[in-house]
Amino acid sequence: MDSSRPYWPAWEQTLQANGLKESAAWLLRLVGPLALLGAQFIHLASPFFDNHASLRALAALLEDEQETRAFLQQLRGN
């Protein structure tokens, strides 16, 4: 599985610019095991969006609990 880490700085910057960084961190903590369902939804919906690579990376992040925790730590500034 490809790493989503190259996308993290851009995602974090976009979330910060839109005032959603704390909300995204809260949501990642909240969904926990349900993140896998979100990943599957992203896989199904990605053909309808332009940036397939970024969406695949987001799905990969949600499928990997360790990567999700690591991204959450980055969002929280740890």
Secondary structure, 3 states (H helix, E strand, C coil): CCCCHHHHHHHHHHHHHCCCHHHHHHHHHHHHHHHHHHHHHHHHHHHHCCCHHHHHHHHHHHHCHHHHHHHHHHHHCC
